[in-house]
Amino acid sequence: MKLSGKYQYDDPLTPDEFAQMEADILERGVQVAIEFDEDGNVLDGHHRLAICEKHGIRDYPTVIR
């Protein structure tokens, strides 16, 4: 999955990596906070957020930097 965003610099996950992350989040929830800047831009956790949005998960840990 190719993600974009002001701070998305990493290479996209392979489909297998994304599926593994997705399965883990669905089983255990988001374990590492998704980080945002003060304007709501995602700093870290683009893939975690995409999975949450895909599955309607709204209760996940966040950090504002």
C-alpha positions as CSV (number, residue, x, y, z in Angstrom):
1,M,0.0,0.0,0.0
2,K,1.4,3.4,-1.0
3,L,0.7,6.1,1.5
4,S,1.3,9.8,1.1
5,G,1.5,12.6,3.5
6,K,3.7,15.6,4.4
7,Y,6.0,13.4,6.6
8,Q,5.7,10.0,4.8
9,Y,9.3,9.3,3.8
10,D,9.6,5.5,4.3
11,D,9.1,3.0,1.6
12,P,5.7,1.4,1.5
13,L,5.1,-1.9,3.2
14,T,4.9,-5.0,1.0
15,P,1.4,-6.5,0.8
16,D,2.6,-9.3,3.1
17,E,4.0,-6.9,5.7
18,F,0.8,-4.8,5.6
19,A,-1.3,-7.9,6.0
20,Q,0.8,-9.0,9.0
21,M,0.5,-5.6,10.7
22,E,-3.3,-5.5,9.9
23,A,-3.8,-9.0,11.5
24,D,-1.8,-8.0,14.6
25,I,-3.8,-4.7,15.0
26,L,-7.1,-6.6,14.6
27,E,-6.0,-9.1,17.2
28,R,-4.2,-6.9,19.8
29,G,-5.1,-3.3,18.9
30,V,-2.6,-0.6,18.2
31,Q,0.3,-1.1,20.5
32,V,2.5,1.9,19.5
33,A,1.0,5.4,19.5
34,I,0.3,7.1,16.2
35,E,2.2,10.4,16.3
36,F,0.8,13.7,15.0
37,D,2.1,17.3,14.8
38,E,0.1,20.2,16.1
39,D,-1.7,20.6,12.8
40,G,-2.9,17.0,12.6
41,N,-0.3,15.7,10.2
42,V,0.9,12.1,10.8
43,L,4.5,12.0,11.8
44,D,4.7,8.3,12.5
45,G,2.2,5.6,12.1
46,H,0.9,6.1,8.6
47,H,0.2,2.4,8.1
48,R,-1.3,1.9,11.5
49,L,-3.7,4.8,10.9
50,A,-4.6,3.4,7.4
51,I,-5.5,0.1,9.0
52,C,-7.5,1.8,11.7
53,E,-9.4,3.8,9.1
54,K,-10.0,0.8,7.0
55,H,-11.6,-1.1,9.9
56,G,-13.4,1.8,11.6
57,I,-11.1,1.7,14.6
58,R,-11.3,5.0,16.4
59,D,-9.8,4.1,19.8
60,Y,-6.1,4.0,19.4
61,P,-3.2,5.7,21.3
62,T,-1.9,9.0,19.9
63,V,0.8,11.5,20.7
64,I,0.9,15.1,19.6
65,R,4.5,16.4,19.0
